[in-house]
Amino acid sequence: MAVLAVQQLPANGVDLGAITYTALTAGGDTFINTGNELLLVKYATATNFAITVVGTPGDDSGRAVDVTITGQATGEAAAGPFKPRNFNSGNQVTVTPEASQTNTTVAVVRIQNP
């Protein structure tokens, strides 16, 4: 499991081509979450994809289930932001791909306030 870098995006526009995507580890990865992050996903093979964002179970978290991001083959998806009390373990969110997936890349971005 690796920690994904959070990329800062300017508030007044960005070239989406400037976002760097990283391969998602088969066992999953984490990212630092303040509640202002978005998870961007690209998948480059001929099958559909699903990625799970692990929720924080418990009465005080307000959420007891995970969130699944699904997308079409050779497609893209986005999810977030993720409320820390609903998704953080420590100060991180865990993201896991389906076991059979390869060629899944992700980026975590945070839009700066103006």
C-alpha positions, 0 to 999 in steps of 0.5 A: 500500500502506497500513499498517493500524493495530493496535487494542489490545483489553482482555484481559477482554472487548470490544464487537466493535462497537467494532472499526474496519474499514478498506478493504483496498487493491487492491494490498495492505496491511501491518501491524506484527506482533509475533506477537500480532495477529489479522487480521479480514476482512469482505466485503460483496458476493455472491461468496466472497472470498480474501485472501493473507497473504504468508509469508516464504520461506527455510530459516531462516523455517520457512515457504515458502508464503503463507496464504489466508483464504477466506470466504463472500459477505457473511461474515467470517473471522479469521486469526492470530496470525502468527509473525514469523519465518514472515511478517514482512518487516522487522517487517510482514506483507503482506496482499493481496486477490484482484484482482477484490475490492471491498468488503473491509474488515479490522481488525488487533487485538492482545489485551492481556495481563491 
